[in-house]
Amino acid sequence: MPTRRRSCKQCRDRHVKCDQQQPCGICRRRKVQCSHGDDILFTALEWKPDTEPSPSSTAWEQRPSPARIVGFVDETFQVSQLYHVLPCNATDGDLGVSKTNPKGHVFSLASTHTGAAPITDEKDAFYLARYTDIIGPRFDMFDSTSRYFSLALPHIALSNRLVLLSCLASAARQYSLVTDRGHHDALVYYNEALKTLYERLNDSGHEAATFASCLLIAHCEMVESKASDWNLHLKGTGELVMMHHWNGRSGGLAQASFWIYYRMIILASLASGMSAAVNLGQLLPLGYFPGPPGEWTLDAWQSKVVYLLGSTHRFWARTRNHQDDADALDKLTAEWNSLGDQLLRHQDQAPAMCQALSTIPANEDSPFETVRYVNGPVSAAWQMLHTAYLVLTLSQPCPRAARLTLLSSPEVAHKALSYARKIVSNSIANRCTIAWANAVQLLTMAGQCLVEAKERQACLRALDDIQHHTGWNTRVNMETLSATWRRGTIDGGVTRSRGADTVHGHDGDLGRLLYITWMADEAVVS
């Protein structure tokens, strides 16, 4: 069949008759290029495994054929963490049972979990449902993207007895503490989970599911023990983490578990007033966060909040043990200024969804400013960031003999008190059990710095509400606060005023309280 000719693009544009030659007569007379609009501006080419990238390309990772794996590269590593790259020859069957989270990102459960039978025991089903409703979201507080503990782990539990027992034990423990029922169930599940964990640890290999189970079992122990013992419950898990080199870039369930462990160990260290049971700096090297991206994802921003709190806590521990020589003091001062700059920069880079929704000034009915955030995880991130500010303020480098004088100065004392008030008011204004489960030790540290009777009572009520609604044992924390307040008051009275008089007008109560908090003196509770 002869090819049908058509007018050139130039003649069509001028609405003149074209002789349909190549080039046409009109274009020859006008001395212009003649074309039929067939210039190809873009061609979609099929990528093949044996295609070699150009030498200057950085977007592809060169691997041997045929098992070549495409590497996702992005300027912002937090974005690349959201993707799981499959081998180029993967088929639909390789995906197993896939789940899509609310963000639309797909994660894949291992094929070993495909087709696992659902639970038929009524009691197990009750506690697993309670796990998915309460415990899983609590663990996924800073993992809104993948939500491994809420979405993936319950399905893994169907074919992994250790995971199942750990999920049931944590849910039964929480249920028994808030309802005063089911204590026997909680004990049976916990004992079985612990026995199975010991057996699993004796095996040659440990998977990420074992890591997750350790955290759930530690949760069972920590939720009703005094905070100063939390490090003991996490020590064994730390050894497992170090053995397998799990970290914030391990990917999948191991990465999600790592961030939960990292947050737990920091809270445990704050509770004990001592250095972490493991080397946090070794777990997360300084270069983990490469620099401020154009825009932080929520999960990445929250993760760095946890990282910064851990950094300031390590610095706090060093200020209590450093030698009073000029060189050491100069180095600490430089590091203190650097940490302060990091906190300010990270605060300024908070995603839009982290901004406060409303701010109501303090009044006669409420001693604190009321700041509301969009949800519990966001409010928890701010509470941890403000705690980092408080720790850093108390840790300003100075000779040890001058610490009380420094903390009693109006500038330092008022700054520390303002952060303490933000921490306590956060839990009062944002009544979310997910955030409350993370707030016990933060409230205890901030509460020690309060000087007004109404503020102290509000802090105690918040801790009491947390125990009632989440099951976390806060009685010892409340006793610690009362003992600290008694010790910090020279004449046995209670400071009543706000403003400058708070520091110097009432026997320096605030300066003494800040000094006791900085010391983290365990004798306070005796």
Number of C-alpha atoms within 10 A of each C-alpha: 3 4 5 5 10 12 19 23 16 19 19 13 9 8 10 11 11 17 15 15 14 13 15 18 14 19 18 12 8 9 9 11 11 19 16 16 9 8 7 6 5 6 6 5 6 6 9 10 15 11 10 12 12 9 6 6 9 13 13 14 13 14 14 9 10 12 12 17 18 16 17 16 14 12 10 16 16 19 15 14 18 15 14 14 11 14 13 14 12 10 10 7 8 13 16 17 16 14 15 12 15 11 9 10 13 17 21 15 18 14 14 12 16 16 12 14 10 11 13 8 8 9 12 19 14 14 22 25 17 19 25 18 13 19 24 26 21 22 24 22 22 26 22 15 17 25 20 24 26 20 18 20 22 21 21 21 23 17 17 17 15 24 27 21 26 31 32 32 30 30 27 28 27 28 22 17 21 14 12 11 13 14 15 12 19 22 16 15 22 24 16 15 26 19 12 16 20 10 11 15 12 9 8 6 9 14 11 19 17 22 22 26 25 26 22 26 24 23 25 24 19 22 21 17 17 17 23 20 15 24 26 14 20 23 16 13 20 22 13 16 20 14 10 13 12 20 22 19 16 15 16 20 19 22 18 24 29 24 21 20 23 22 20 21 24 24 27 25 24 26 23 20 20 20 20 20 18 19 12 17 12 11 18 17 10 11 7 13 15 10 9 12 14 9 14 18 18 21 18 17 22 26 20 17 23 22 24 21 25 25 18 24 24 20 21 24 20 16 22 15 9 14 13 14 9 11 10 13 17 13 11 20 16 11 15 20 13 11 19 16 12 13 21 12 12 17 16 9 16 17 14 11 13 20 14 14 10 10 12 12 10 12 10 7 7 15 17 21 18 19 19 22 20 14 15 21 27 22 27 27 23 22 26 23 25 26 24 25 23 25 25 23 23 22 25 19 28 17 15 15 9 10 19 17 15 21 27 21 16 18 12 17 22 20 15 26 21 15 22 26 21 21 28 28 25 26 29 23 18 20 17 18 21 22 23 28 21 23 22 23 22 23 27 26 26 26 30 24 30 26 23 16 14 15 18 20 13 18 26 22 14 23 26 17 19 24 22 15 16 20 21 27 21 25 16 15 24 20 15 20 25 18 16 22 26 15 16 27 19 14 11 10 13 16 20 12 14 11 9 13 14 21 24 14 12 17 17 21 26 30 27 23 26 29 22 20 22 22 18 18 14 13 9 18 13 7
